[in-house]
Amino acid sequence: MVEEKVCRLFRRPEGLGMGKGIGYCDIDSSSTICEGDVLFCERPDALKKYLRTVLEEIEKEEK
């Protein structure tokens, strides 16, 4: 069994009847439907680019 890796950018919708676990991704202003599992991300390249940018910003702040 594969372990689910929860994405920090996953947002659960409030009041939508889309089904259990379905939500949105914060990367693209909530236009991508998402289940929150990074292994099944619809846009893995965008996720990697976003996380790389965040990491670079954190490293700059630490200097």
Secondary structure, 3 states (H helix, E strand, C coil): CCCCCECCCEECCCCCCCCCCCEEECCCCCCCEECCEHHHCCCHHHHHHHHHHHHHHHHHHHC
